[in-house]
């Protein structure tokens, strides 16, 4: 995790952290998962969805073309009024349609 992100108060929805966890499990096997995700969970401001966040994510998802996890990512950034940092091409392709600013992490080499 980049230190400047932590200093900026980086936050992540627990749904998206879970997505990162299952991707790591797929890549390394369930038994091979290390502390990477757990370290991130301790360092980030993890946002657990309440009903209002679920409703906001459902509204994003209803617009079509995005996964429900992507919708939670967007709804969380919108709730917090923060820039959304992502390398997800589906979100980046829709950046001009969102009510939050999107930073393309692919462009920064992060």
C-alpha positions as CSV (number, residue, x, y, z in Angstrom):
1,X,0.0,0.0,0.0
2,X,1.5,3.3,-1.0
3,X,2.2,5.6,2.0
4,X,0.7,8.7,0.3
5,X,-2.6,6.9,-0.1
6,X,-2.7,6.1,3.6
7,X,-1.7,9.7,4.5
8,X,-4.6,10.9,2.3
9,X,-7.0,8.8,4.3
10,X,-7.6,6.1,1.7
11,X,-10.9,4.3,2.2
12,X,-12.4,1.2,0.7
13,X,-15.7,-0.5,0.9
14,X,-15.5,-3.9,2.6
15,X,-17.2,-5.4,-0.4
16,X,-14.3,-4.3,-2.6
17,X,-11.8,-5.5,0.0
18,X,-13.5,-8.9,-0.2
19,X,-13.2,-8.8,-3.9
20,X,-9.5,-8.3,-3.6
21,X,-9.4,-11.2,-1.1
22,X,-11.1,-13.6,-3.5
23,X,-8.9,-12.6,-6.4
24,X,-5.8,-13.3,-4.2
25,X,-7.3,-16.7,-3.2
26,X,-7.9,-17.5,-6.9
27,X,-4.3,-16.6,-7.7
28,X,-2.6,-18.2,-4.8
29,X,-5.1,-20.7,-3.5
30,X,-7.0,-20.4,-0.3
31,X,-4.2,-21.8,1.8
32,X,-1.6,-19.5,0.0
33,X,-3.2,-16.2,0.9
34,X,-0.8,-14.1,2.8
35,X,-1.2,-11.0,5.0
36,X,-1.5,-8.5,2.1
37,X,-5.3,-8.1,2.3
38,X,-5.3,-8.2,6.1
39,X,-2.6,-5.6,6.2
40,X,-4.7,-3.4,3.9
41,X,-7.7,-3.9,6.1
42,X,-5.9,-2.7,9.1
43,X,-4.4,0.4,7.3
44,X,-7.4,1.6,5.3
45,X,-10.6,3.2,6.5
46,X,-12.9,0.3,5.7
47,X,-16.5,1.3,5.1
48,X,-19.0,-1.5,5.8
49,X,-22.2,-1.0,3.8
50,X,-25.3,0.2,5.6
51,X,-28.7,0.2,3.9
52,X,-28.2,3.7,2.4
53,X,-24.9,2.6,0.8
54,X,-26.6,-0.6,-0.5
55,X,-29.4,1.6,-2.1
56,X,-26.8,3.9,-3.6
57,X,-24.9,0.9,-5.0
58,X,-28.1,-0.5,-6.4
59,X,-28.8,2.7,-8.1
60,X,-25.4,2.7,-9.8
61,X,-25.8,-1.0,-10.7
62,X,-29.3,-0.3,-12.2
63,X,-27.6,2.0,-14.7
64,X,-26.1,-1.1,-16.3
65,X,-22.6,-2.2,-17.4
66,X,-21.0,-2.5,-14.0
67,X,-20.6,-5.2,-11.5
68,X,-22.2,-4.8,-8.1
69,X,-18.7,-4.6,-6.6
70,X,-17.9,-1.7,-8.9
71,X,-21.2,-0.1,-7.9
72,X,-20.2,-0.3,-4.2
73,X,-16.8,1.2,-5.1
74,X,-18.5,4.2,-6.8
75,X,-21.2,4.6,-4.2
76,X,-18.5,4.7,-1.4
77,X,-16.5,7.4,-3.2
78,X,-19.7,9.4,-3.8
79,X,-20.7,9.1,-0.1
80,X,-17.3,10.2,1.1
81,X,-17.1,13.0,-1.5
82,X,-13.6,11.7,-2.5
83,X,-11.7,10.9,-5.6
84,X,-12.1,7.3,-6.7
85,X,-8.7,5.7,-7.3
86,X,-9.0,2.7,-9.6
87,X,-7.4,0.7,-12.4
88,X,-10.8,-0.9,-13.3
89,X,-11.4,-0.2,-17.0
90,X,-15.2,-0.5,-16.7
91,X,-15.2,2.3,-14.1
92,X,-12.6,4.4,-15.9
93,X,-14.6,4.2,-19.2
94,X,-17.7,5.7,-17.3
95,X,-15.7,8.3,-15.4
96,X,-17.5,11.2,-17.2
97,X,-20.9,9.7,-16.1
98,X,-20.1,9.6,-12.4
99,X,-20.6,12.2,-9.7
100,X,-17.1,11.6,-8.3
101,X,-13.8,12.3,-9.8
102,X,-11.9,9.2,-11.1
103,X,-8.1,8.8,-11.0
104,X,-6.8,6.2,-13.4
105,X,-4.2,4.2,-11.5
106,X,-3.0,2.6,-14.7
107,X,-1.8,6.0,-15.8
108,X,0.3,6.5,-12.7
109,X,1.9,3.1,-12.7
110,X,0.5,2.4,-9.2
